[in-house]
């Protein structure tokens, strides 16, 4: 089925902030405009707002961060620069310090040439959609006026203790030395986790080996990290480690690898954590929030344990909103972005620590804990196109989707959606019959390629 997420046709912000090729689509000038618009909204609730800022390791990050910082300061916003820090870390610090907002310069799992800007509100969460739309409108209006009450620029300063404060927050939620004896390989994707994840695991007692951990932003996410866990799987097997953890560029995702090199994605991670909460009597209500991308194998495994799975559109914003509404203790995405009710903030390092703590405490292997999640065949094709909404207007594409939905009824499902962060249309087909799943995803992808090619001609 087509994904029916409601988005304004002129949105600058996708599912995860403003994204684009650095220096081409995402320029210091655009960063300045975003900062100016954000600055005009912050004083509505407080006279002297403070904003925390962080970035990942991309080469374009410092210039974009400087543009954001200078413009926020010029408009009377006090800025504390955390430097390189995971997205979840920045959000947790905004929450813990009671800051008025946050800015993250990162394109998450996207390649090095891309970058992005995420705006964070009070409490460490993404801006509500109404405020995000107001920011977009102000950017398009190109308003140059500073808030009337601002007489002089506000100060900005470095926040050198940010990494330590972040580590204290995530480790305080775990028993001391809870990973003693565990042998772990970490793939930090040359990104934000490079400076903090190895330290966190070592302080928790693990024996740590780190790869792709030099913080070279020119190689961020390139054949490594959570989107390419093969290198980690090989390292885990070669080193005889108990398990491995792969992060993405801004470290809000964590994909794990068993000692045998098997991938344990966000579906299995949610299952492991949900079952542990249930054993402790803490999974009340007996519900996990996921997205339309979650494999049916997760739904079936949870159902066998008397736990429901409710799906939302793709994007952690939707997961968080539904967790608030239902009181669910756990939610997340297949990509490895897991969210706990305590903070409603996803952080890859904390997620991985929690799973590793279950492994160590139960003295069961990661593979054993994940085994009940028997995945059914799921195939995903990404179609690169600048006309990523064109398929919605093409009757041939809609007819092809409907034809396969009819054929798969009761035995599988199909999902077509435009990416909110990249120039892609994603086609996912899930079916008990692997051959039919492959045939369906190919047929629909071909129809979309033809439609989008015609639109770009």
Secondary structure, DSSP 8 states (H G I E B T S, - for coil): -B------TT-S-BTTBEEEEBTTTB-HHHHHHHHHHHHHHHTTT-SS-EEEEEE-S-TTHHHHHHHHHHHHHHTT-EEEEEEE--HHHHHHHHHHHT-SEEEEE--TTS-TTEEEEEEE-GGG-B--HHHHHHHHHHHHHT-----TT--S---EEE-TTHHHHHHHHHHHTS-TTTTTT-EEEEE-TTSGGGGTHHHHHHHTT-EEEEES-S--GGGTTTT-STT-THHHHHHHHHHT-SEEEEE-TTS--EEEEETTS-EE-HHHHHHHHHHHHHHTT---SSEEEEETTS-HHHHHHHHHTT-EEEEE-SSHHHHHHHHHHH--SEEE-TTS-EEETTT----HHHHHHHHHHHHHHHT--HHHHHTT-----EEEEEEE-S-TTGGGG-HHHHHHHHHHHHHHTTTEEEEEEE-SSSSEEEEEEEESSHHHHHHHHHHHHHHHHHHHHHHH-
